[in-house]
Amino acid sequence: MSLEAQVNLTPNAAPSWQHAGIFSVTPFTLPDLPSGTLVQVRLRVVFASGVKGPWNDIAEHRVP
């Protein structure tokens, strides 16, 4: 089982989700996010069979 992450760098406009990686360990770090930017993140489970679960609720975070 892995987690697929997407980020939206324009949370106050129409969403533009970008692939941010697939991670098999937690915790993980999302690379290359601009410092000081408000971003939205969503995750979903990817099972070993390739089946993908639904996206979780969107979380907002300001990048330090």
PDB file with SEQRES, HELIX, SHEET and CRYST1 records, atoms N, CA, C and O in Angstrom:
SEQRES   1 A   64  MET SER LEU GLU ALA GLN VAL ASN LEU THR PRO ASN ALA          
SEQRES   2 A   64  ALA PRO SER TRP GLN HIS ALA GLY ILE PHE SER VAL THR          
SEQRES   3 A   64  PRO PHE THR LEU PRO ASP LEU PRO SER GLY THR LEU VAL          
SEQRES   4 A   64  GLN VAL ARG LEU ARG VAL VAL PHE ALA SER GLY VAL LYS          
SEQRES   5 A   64  GLY PRO TRP ASN ASP ILE ALA GLU HIS ARG VAL PRO              
SHEET    1 AA1 4 TRP A  17  PHE A  23  0                                        
SHEET    2 AA1 4 SER A   2  ASN A   8 -1                                        
SHEET    3 AA1 4 LEU A  38  VAL A  46 -1                                        
SHEET    4 AA1 4 ALA A  59  ARG A  62 -1                                        
CRYST1    1.000    1.000    1.000  90.00  90.00  90.00 P 1           1          
ATOM      1  N   MET A   1       0.839  -1.174   0.000  1.00  0.00           N  
ATOM      2  CA  MET A   1       0.000   0.000   0.000  1.00  0.00           C  
ATOM      3  C   MET A   1       0.889   1.243   0.000  1.00  0.00           C  
ATOM      4  O   MET A   1       1.909   1.293   0.688  1.00  0.00           O  
ATOM      5  N   SER A   2       0.486   2.240  -0.780  1.00  0.00           N  
ATOM      6  CA  SER A   2       1.190   3.515  -0.862  1.00  0.00           C  
ATOM      7  C   SER A   2       0.177   4.646  -0.770  1.00  0.00           C  
ATOM      8  O   SER A   2      -1.032   4.419  -0.811  1.00  0.00           O  
ATOM      9  N   LEU A   3       0.686   5.864  -0.645  1.00  0.00           N  
ATOM     10  CA  LEU A   3      -0.152   7.057  -0.661  1.00  0.00           C  
ATOM     11  C   LEU A   3       0.232   7.911  -1.865  1.00  0.00           C  
ATOM     12  O   LEU A   3       1.412   8.172  -2.100  1.00  0.00           O  
ATOM     13  N   GLU A   4      -0.764   8.338  -2.617  1.00  0.00           N  
ATOM     14  CA  GLU A   4      -0.546   9.268  -3.724  1.00  0.00           C  
ATOM     15  C   GLU A   4      -0.926  10.663  -3.243  1.00  0.00           C  
ATOM     16  O   GLU A   4      -1.985  10.849  -2.644  1.00  0.00           O  
ATOM     17  N   ALA A   5      -0.073  11.633  -3.501  1.00  0.00           N  
ATOM     18  CA  ALA A   5      -0.323  13.010  -3.066  1.00  0.00           C  
ATOM     19  C   ALA A   5      -0.461  13.930  -4.266  1.00  0.00           C  
ATOM     20  O   ALA A   5       0.231  13.777  -5.272  1.00  0.00           O  
ATOM     21  N   GLN A   6      -1.372  14.893  -4.138  1.00  0.00           N  
ATOM     22  CA  GLN A   6      -1.511  15.970  -5.116  1.00  0.00           C  
ATOM     23  C   GLN A   6      -1.536  17.289  -4.356  1.00  0.00           C  
ATOM     24  O   GLN A   6      -2.001  17.353  -3.218  1.00  0.00           O  
ATOM     25  N   VAL A   7      -1.026  18.347  -5.002  1.00  0.00           N  
ATOM     26  CA  VAL A   7      -1.060  19.680  -4.402  1.00  0.00           C  
ATOM     27  C   VAL A   7      -1.746  20.642  -5.359  1.00  0.00           C  
ATOM     28  O   VAL A   7      -1.703  20.480  -6.579  1.00  0.00           O  
ATOM     29  N   ASN A   8      -2.380  21.646  -4.769  1.00  0.00           N  
ATOM     30  CA  ASN A   8      -2.992  22.736  -5.518  1.00  0.00           C  
ATOM     31  C   ASN A   8      -2.336  24.017  -5.022  1.00  0.00           C  
ATOM     32  O   ASN A   8      -2.485  24.381  -3.856  1.00  0.00           O  
ATOM     33  N   LEU A   9      -1.616  24.695  -5.896  1.00  0.00           N  
ATOM     34  CA  LEU A   9      -0.895  25.909  -5.515  1.00  0.00           C  
ATOM     35  C   LEU A   9      -1.749  27.163  -5.667  1.00  0.00           C  
ATOM     36  O   LEU A   9      -1.271  28.265  -5.396  1.00  0.00           O  
ATOM     37  N   THR A  10      -3.005  27.018  -6.097  1.00  0.00           N  
ATOM     38  CA  THR A  10      -3.903  28.167  -6.278  1.00  0.00           C  
ATOM     39  C   THR A  10      -5.200  27.939  -5.504  1.00  0.00           C  
ATOM     40  O   THR A  10      -6.262  27.818  -6.114  1.00  0.00           O  
ATOM     41  N   PRO A  11      -5.134  27.877  -4.153  1.00  0.00           N  
ATOM     42  CA  PRO A  11      -6.333  27.540  -3.384  1.00  0.00           C  
ATOM     43  C   PRO A  11      -7.446  28.576  -3.444  1.00  0.00           C  
ATOM     44  O   PRO A  11      -8.588  28.250  -3.122  1.00  0.00           O  
ATOM     45  N   ASN A  12      -7.161  29.801  -3.841  1.00  0.00           N  
ATOM     46  CA  ASN A  12      -8.201  30.828  -3.916  1.00  0.00           C  
ATOM     47  C   ASN A  12      -8.745  31.008  -5.330  1.00  0.00           C  
ATOM     48  O   ASN A  12      -9.474  31.961  -5.605  1.00  0.00           O  
ATOM     49  N   ALA A  13      -8.391  30.098  -6.215  1.00  0.00           N  
ATOM     50  CA  ALA A  13      -8.868  30.136  -7.600  1.00  0.00           C  
ATOM     51  C   ALA A  13      -9.344  28.727  -7.965  1.00  0.00           C  
ATOM     52  O   ALA A  13      -9.443  27.854  -7.103  1.00  0.00           O  
ATOM     53  N   ALA A  14      -9.633  28.519  -9.227  1.00  0.00           N  
ATOM     54  CA  ALA A  14     -10.038  27.185  -9.674  1.00  0.00           C  
ATOM     55  C   ALA A  14      -8.913  26.192  -9.375  1.00  0.00           C  
ATOM     56  O   ALA A  14      -7.755  26.473  -9.682  1.00  0.00           O  
ATOM     57  N   PRO A  15      -9.228  25.040  -8.787  1.00  0.00           N  
ATOM     58  CA  PRO A  15      -8.182  24.076  -8.449  1.00  0.00           C  
ATOM     59  C   PRO A  15      -7.405  23.610  -9.678  1.00  0.00           C  
ATOM     60  O   PRO A  15      -7.970  23.366 -10.744  1.00  0.00           O  
ATOM     61  N   SER A  16      -6.123  23.498  -9.495  1.00  0.00           N  
ATOM     62  CA  SER A  16      -5.229  22.969 -10.520  1.00  0.00           C  
ATOM     63  C   SER A  16      -4.337  21.937  -9.833  1.00  0.00           C  
ATOM     64  O   SER A  16      -3.208  22.240  -9.447  1.00  0.00           O  
ATOM     65  N   TRP A  17      -4.851  20.717  -9.683  1.00  0.00           N  
ATOM     66  CA  TRP A  17      -4.150  19.680  -8.929  1.00  0.00           C  
ATOM     67  C   TRP A  17      -2.959  19.166  -9.712  1.00  0.00           C  
ATOM     68  O   TRP A  17      -3.059  18.874 -10.903  1.00  0.00           O  
ATOM     69  N   GLN A  18      -1.824  19.059  -9.025  1.00  0.00           N  
ATOM     70  CA  GLN A  18      -0.578  18.567  -9.619  1.00  0.00           C  
ATOM     71  C   GLN A  18      -0.096  17.356  -8.835  1.00  0.00           C  
ATOM     72  O   GLN A  18      -0.149  17.331  -7.605  1.00  0.00           O  
ATOM     73  N   HIS A  19       0.369  16.361  -9.561  1.00  0.00           N  
ATOM     74  CA  HIS A  19       0.924  15.154  -8.931  1.00  0.00           C  
ATOM     75  C   HIS A  19       2.152  15.548  -8.104  1.00  0.00           C  
ATOM     76  O   HIS A  19       3.046  16.233  -8.603  1.00  0.00           O  
ATOM     77  N   ALA A  20       2.191  15.115  -6.845  1.00  0.00           N  
ATOM     78  CA  ALA A  20       3.310  15.458  -5.957  1.00  0.00           C  
ATOM     79  C   ALA A  20       4.120  14.237  -5.547  1.00  0.00           C  
ATOM     80  O   ALA A  20       5.154  14.373  -4.894  1.00  0.00           O  
ATOM     81  N   GLY A  21       3.664  13.045  -5.922  1.00  0.00           N  
ATOM     82  CA  GLY A  21       4.438  11.849  -5.621  1.00  0.00           C  
ATOM     83  C   GLY A  21       3.595  10.719  -5.080  1.00  0.00           C  
ATOM     84  O   GLY A  21       2.438  10.896  -4.698  1.00  0.00           O  
ATOM     85  N   ILE A  22       4.220   9.538  -5.060  1.00  0.00           N  
ATOM     86  CA  ILE A  22       3.635   8.351  -4.440  1.00  0.00           C  
ATOM     87  C   ILE A  22       4.628   7.905  -3.387  1.00  0.00           C  
ATOM     88  O   ILE A  22       5.812   7.727  -3.671  1.00  0.00           O  
ATOM     89  N   PHE A  23       4.137   7.724  -2.165  1.00  0.00           N  
ATOM     90  CA  PHE A  23       5.004   7.486  -1.024  1.00  0.00           C  
ATOM     91  C   PHE A  23       4.630   6.176  -0.348  1.00  0.00           C  
ATOM     92  O   PHE A  23       3.452   5.893  -0.130  1.00  0.00           O  
ATOM     93  N   SER A  24       5.644   5.379  -0.016  1.00  0.00           N  
ATOM     94  CA  SER A  24       5.391   4.095   0.642  1.00  0.00           C  
ATOM     95  C   SER A  24       5.754   4.132   2.127  1.00  0.00           C  
ATOM     96  O   SER A  24       5.554   3.149   2.840  1.00  0.00           O  
ATOM     97  N   VAL A  25       6.284   5.258   2.590  1.00  0.00           N  
ATOM     98  CA  VAL A  25       6.610   5.405   4.008  1.00  0.00           C  
ATOM     99  C   VAL A  25       6.022   6.712   4.530  1.00  0.00           C  
ATOM    100  O   VAL A  25       5.854   7.676   3.782  1.00  0.00           O  
ATOM    101  N   THR A  26       5.716   6.728   5.813  1.00  0.00           N  
ATOM    102  CA  THR A  26       5.265   7.965   6.447  1.00  0.00           C  
ATOM    103  C   THR A  26       6.132   8.200   7.669  1.00  0.00           C  
ATOM    104  O   THR A  26       6.566   7.231   8.292  1.00  0.00           O  
ATOM    105  N   PRO A  27       6.397   9.410   8.030  1.00  0.00           N  
ATOM    106  CA  PRO A  27       5.974  10.619   7.329  1.00  0.00           C  
ATOM    107  C   PRO A  27       6.785  10.821   6.053  1.00  0.00           C  
ATOM    108  O   PRO A  27       7.833  10.202   5.869  1.00  0.00           O  
ATOM    109  N   PHE A  28       6.299  11.682   5.184  1.00  0.00           N  
ATOM    110  CA  PHE A  28       7.005  12.013   3.955  1.00  0.00           C  
ATOM    111  C   PHE A  28       6.990  13.523   3.769  1.00  0.00           C  
ATOM    112  O   PHE A  28       6.205  14.231   4.400  1.00  0.00           O  
ATOM    113  N   THR A  29       7.865  14.006   2.897  1.00  0.00           N  
ATOM    114  CA  THR A  29       7.982  15.439   2.617  1.00  0.00           C  
ATOM    115  C   THR A  29       7.626  15.688   1.165  1.00  0.00           C  
ATOM    116  O   THR A  29       8.102  14.984   0.273  1.00  0.00           O  
ATOM    117  N   LEU A  30       6.795  16.683   0.926  1.00  0.00           N  
ATOM    118  CA  LEU A  30       6.470  17.079  -0.445  1.00  0.00           C  
ATOM    119  C   LEU A  30       7.559  18.040  -0.929  1.00  0.00           C  
ATOM    120  O   LEU A  30       7.757  19.095  -0.326  1.00  0.00           O  
ATOM    121  N   PRO A  31       8.257  17.697  -1.991  1.00  0.00           N  
ATOM    122  CA  PRO A  31       9.385  18.511  -2.437  1.00  0.00           C  
ATOM    123  C   PRO A  31       8.964  19.734  -3.248  1.00  0.00           C  
ATOM    124  O   PRO A  31       7.879  19.772  -3.828  1.00  0.00           O  
ATOM    125  N   ASP A  32       9.845  20.727  -3.274  1.00  0.00           N  
ATOM    126  CA  ASP A  32       9.761  21.874  -4.194  1.00  0.00           C  
ATOM    127  C   ASP A  32       8.519  22.746  -4.039  1.00  0.00           C  
ATOM    128  O   ASP A  32       8.028  23.280  -5.033  1.00  0.00           O  
ATOM    129  N   LEU A  33       7.999  22.907  -2.827  1.00  0.00           N  
ATOM    130  CA  LEU A  33       6.884  23.820  -2.621  1.00  0.00           C  
ATOM    131  C   LEU A  33       7.449  25.195  -2.254  1.00  0.00           C  
ATOM    132  O   LEU A  33       8.342  25.285  -1.411  1.00  0.00           O  
ATOM    133  N   PRO A  34       6.943  26.260  -2.871  1.00  0.00           N  
ATOM    134  CA  PRO A  34       7.476  27.599  -2.612  1.00  0.00           C  
ATOM    135  C   PRO A  34       7.227  28.055  -1.169  1.00  0.00           C  
ATOM    136  O   PRO A  34       6.100  27.984  -0.679  1.00  0.00           O  
ATOM    137  N   SER A  35       8.265  28.514  -0.504  1.00  0.00           N  
ATOM    138  CA  SER A  35       8.181  28.974   0.871  1.00  0.00           C  
ATOM    139  C   SER A  35       7.173  30.121   1.000  1.00  0.00           C  
ATOM    140  O   SER A  35       7.145  31.031   0.171  1.00  0.00           O  
ATOM    141  N   GLY A  36       6.348  30.065   2.050  1.00  0.00           N  
ATOM    142  CA  GLY A  36       5.369  31.108   2.314  1.00  0.00           C  
ATOM    143  C   GLY A  36       4.066  30.978   1.555  1.00  0.00           C  
ATOM    144  O   GLY A  36       3.154  31.779   1.759  1.00  0.00           O  
ATOM    145  N   THR A  37       3.957  29.993   0.691  1.00  0.00           N  
ATOM    146  CA  THR A  37       2.775  29.804  -0.145  1.00  0.00           C  
ATOM    147  C   THR A  37       1.716  28.989   0.589  1.00  0.00           C  
ATOM    148  O   THR A  37       2.038  28.018   1.273  1.00  0.00           O  
ATOM    149  N   LEU A  38       0.465  29.381   0.448  1.00  0.00           N  
ATOM    150  CA  LEU A  38      -0.658  28.598   0.955  1.00  0.00           C  
ATOM    151  C   LEU A  38      -0.969  27.534  -0.091  1.00  0.00           C  
ATOM    152  O   LEU A  38      -1.230  27.858  -1.250  1.00  0.00           O  
ATOM    153  N   VAL A  39      -0.943  26.265   0.315  1.00  0.00           N  
ATOM    154  CA  VAL A  39      -1.205  25.169  -0.617  1.00  0.00           C  
ATOM    155  C   VAL A  39      -2.314  24.281  -0.058  1.00  0.00           C  
ATOM    156  O   VAL A  39      -2.558  24.243   1.148  1.00  0.00           O  
ATOM    157  N   GLN A  40      -2.972  23.576  -0.959  1.00  0.00           N  
ATOM    158  CA  GLN A  40      -3.926  22.546  -0.582  1.00  0.00           C  
ATOM    159  C   GLN A  40      -3.305  21.199  -0.949  1.00  0.00           C  
ATOM    160  O   GLN A  40      -2.626  21.067  -1.967  1.00  0.00           O  
ATOM    161  N   VAL A  41      -3.551  20.210  -0.102  1.00  0.00           N  
ATOM    162  CA  VAL A  41      -3.001  18.871  -0.311  1.00  0.00           C  
ATOM    163  C   VAL A  41      -4.135  17.867  -0.170  1.00  0.00           C  
ATOM    164  O   VAL A  41      -5.011  18.012   0.683  1.00  0.00           O  
ATOM    165  N   ARG A  42      -4.104  16.844  -1.023  1.00  0.00           N  
ATOM    166  CA  ARG A  42      -5.034  15.725  -0.858  1.00  0.00           C  
ATOM    167  C   ARG A  42      -4.273  14.428  -1.104  1.00  0.00           C  
ATOM    168  O   ARG A  42      -3.297  14.387  -1.853  1.00  0.00           O  
ATOM    169  N   LEU A  43      -4.746  13.374  -0.454  1.00  0.00           N  
ATOM    170  CA  LEU A  43      -4.098  12.064  -0.517  1.00  0.00           C  
ATOM    171  C   LEU A  43      -5.127  10.995  -0.851  1.00  0.00           C  
ATOM    172  O   LEU A  43      -6.324  11.150  -0.606  1.00  0.00           O  
ATOM    173  N   ARG A  44      -4.623   9.906  -1.417  1.00  0.00           N  
ATOM    174  CA  ARG A  44      -5.457   8.709  -1.569  1.00  0.00           C  
ATOM    175  C   ARG A  44      -4.565   7.477  -1.484  1.00  0.00           C  
ATOM    176  O   ARG A  44      -3.369   7.536  -1.767  1.00  0.00           O  
ATOM    177  N   VAL A  45      -5.160   6.382  -1.096  1.00  0.00           N  
ATOM    178  CA  VAL A  45      -4.456   5.114  -0.975  1.00  0.00           C  
ATOM    179  C   VAL A  45      -4.330   4.476  -2.353  1.00  0.00           C  
ATOM    180  O   VAL A  45      -5.265   4.505  -3.152  1.00  0.00           O  
ATOM    181  N   VAL A  46      -3.156   3.897  -2.620  1.00  0.00           N  
ATOM    182  CA  VAL A  46      -2.944   3.088  -3.820  1.00  0.00           C  
ATOM    183  C   VAL A  46      -2.544   1.698  -3.328  1.00  0.00           C  
ATOM    184  O   VAL A  46      -1.485   1.525  -2.725  1.00  0.00           O  
ATOM    185  N   PHE A  47      -3.385   0.727  -3.585  1.00  0.00           N  
ATOM    186  CA  PHE A  47      -3.125  -0.635  -3.127  1.00  0.00           C  
ATOM    187  C   PHE A  47      -2.137  -1.333  -4.059  1.00  0.00           C  
ATOM    188  O   PHE A  47      -1.955  -0.918  -5.203  1.00  0.00           O  
ATOM    189  N   ALA A  48      -1.502  -2.395  -3.563  1.00  0.00           N  
ATOM    190  CA  ALA A  48      -0.510  -3.140  -4.343  1.00  0.00           C  
ATOM    191  C   ALA A  48      -1.085  -3.639  -5.666  1.00  0.00           C  
ATOM    192  O   ALA A  48      -0.346  -3.791  -6.639  1.00  0.00           O  
ATOM    193  N   SER A  49      -2.381  -3.893  -5.716  1.00  0.00           N  
ATOM    194  CA  SER A  49      -3.037  -4.369  -6.938  1.00  0.00           C  
ATOM    195  C   SER A  49      -3.198  -3.262  -7.983  1.00  0.00           C  
ATOM    196  O   SER A  49      -3.563  -3.532  -9.127  1.00  0.00           O  
ATOM    197  N   GLY A  50      -2.918  -1.988  -7.578  1.00  0.00           N  
ATOM    198  CA  GLY A  50      -3.097  -0.850  -8.474  1.00  0.00           C  
ATOM    199  C   GLY A  50      -4.415  -0.127  -8.285  1.00  0.00           C  
ATOM    200  O   GLY A  50      -4.627   0.944  -8.854  1.00  0.00           O  
ATOM    201  N   VAL A  51      -5.302  -0.705  -7.489  1.00  0.00           N  
ATOM    202  CA  VAL A  51      -6.584  -0.066  -7.215  1.00  0.00           C  
ATOM    203  C   VAL A  51      -6.346   1.175  -6.354  1.00  0.00           C  
ATOM    204  O   VAL A  51      -5.585   1.138  -5.387  1.00  0.00           O  
ATOM    205  N   LYS A  52      -7.013   2.283  -6.724  1.00  0.00           N  
ATOM    206  CA  LYS A  52      -6.858   3.547  -6.006  1.00  0.00           C  
ATOM    207  C   LYS A  52      -8.135   3.871  -5.247  1.00  0.00           C  
ATOM    208  O   LYS A  52      -9.241   3.720  -5.768  1.00  0.00           O  
ATOM    209  N   GLY A  53      -7.965   4.319  -4.008  1.00  0.00           N  
ATOM    210  CA  GLY A  53      -9.101   4.724  -3.184  1.00  0.00           C  
ATOM    211  C   GLY A  53      -9.529   6.140  -3.523  1.00  0.00           C  
ATOM    212  O   GLY A  53      -8.933   6.777  -4.392  1.00  0.00           O  
ATOM    213  N   PRO A  54     -10.557   6.641  -2.846  1.00  0.00           N  
ATOM    214  CA  PRO A  54     -11.027   8.011  -3.081  1.00  0.00           C  
ATOM    215  C   PRO A  54     -10.063   9.020  -2.458  1.00  0.00           C  
ATOM    216  O   PRO A  54      -9.310   8.688  -1.542  1.00  0.00           O  
ATOM    217  N   TRP A  55     -10.095  10.247  -2.961  1.00  0.00           N  
ATOM    218  CA  TRP A  55      -9.287  11.323  -2.375  1.00  0.00           C  
ATOM    219  C   TRP A  55      -9.832  11.655  -1.000  1.00  0.00           C  
ATOM    220  O   TRP A  55     -11.045  11.639  -0.785  1.00  0.00           O  
ATOM    221  N   ASN A  56      -8.931  11.959  -0.059  1.00  0.00           N  
ATOM    222  CA  ASN A  56      -9.363  12.377   1.273  1.00  0.00           C  
ATOM    223  C   ASN A  56      -9.814  13.820   1.254  1.00  0.00           C  
ATOM    224  O   ASN A  56      -9.742  14.481   0.219  1.00  0.00           O  
ATOM    225  N   ASP A  57     -10.281  14.318   2.398  1.00  0.00           N  
ATOM    226  CA  ASP A  57     -10.637  15.731   2.511  1.00  0.00           C  
ATOM    227  C   ASP A  57      -9.395  16.587   2.268  1.00  0.00           C  
ATOM    228  O   ASP A  57      -8.280  16.186   2.604  1.00  0.00           O  
ATOM    229  N   ILE A  58      -9.592  17.736   1.696  1.00  0.00           N  
ATOM    230  CA  ILE A  58      -8.495  18.643   1.357  1.00  0.00           C  
ATOM    231  C   ILE A  58      -7.992  19.324   2.625  1.00  0.00           C  
ATOM    232  O   ILE A  58      -8.781  19.781   3.453  1.00  0.00           O  
ATOM    233  N   ALA A  59      -6.667  19.386   2.768  1.00  0.00           N  
ATOM    234  CA  ALA A  59      -6.031  20.094   3.877  1.00  0.00           C  
ATOM    235  C   ALA A  59      -5.267  21.288   3.318  1.00  0.00           C  
ATOM    236  O   ALA A  59      -4.608  21.183   2.284  1.00  0.00           O  
ATOM    237  N   GLU A  60      -5.360  22.431   4.010  1.00  0.00           N  
ATOM    238  CA  GLU A  60      -4.603  23.618   3.625  1.00  0.00           C  
ATOM    239  C   GLU A  60      -3.441  23.815   4.593  1.00  0.00           C  
ATOM    240  O   GLU A  60      -3.559  23.575   5.794  1.00  0.00           O  
ATOM    241  N   HIS A  61      -2.315  24.259   4.034  1.00  0.00           N  
ATOM    242  CA  HIS A  61      -1.124  24.467   4.852  1.00  0.00           C  
ATOM    243  C   HIS A  61      -0.280  25.567   4.229  1.00  0.00           C  
ATOM    244  O   HIS A  61      -0.119  25.623   3.010  1.00  0.00           O  
ATOM    245  N   ARG A  62       0.257  26.438   5.070  1.00  0.00           N  
ATOM    246  CA  ARG A  62       1.204  27.449   4.583  1.00  0.00           C  
ATOM    247  C   ARG A  62       2.605  26.857   4.716  1.00  0.00           C  
ATOM    248  O   ARG A  62       3.021  26.442   5.798  1.00  0.00           O  
ATOM    249  N   VAL A  63       3.319  26.828   3.594  1.00  0.00           N  
ATOM    250  CA  VAL A  63       4.669  26.257   3.566  1.00  0.00           C  
ATOM    251  C   VAL A  63       5.606  27.170   4.358  1.00  0.00           C  
ATOM    252  O   VAL A  63       5.652  28.375   4.111  1.00  0.00           O  
ATOM    253  N   PRO A  64       6.354  26.600   5.308  1.00  0.00           N  
ATOM    254  CA  PRO A  64       7.274  27.436   6.116  1.00  0.00           C  
ATOM    255  C   PRO A  64       8.401  28.028   5.276  1.00  0.00           C  
ATOM    256  O   PRO A  64       9.250  28.747   5.801  1.00  0.00           O  
TER     257      PRO A  64                                                      
END                                                                             
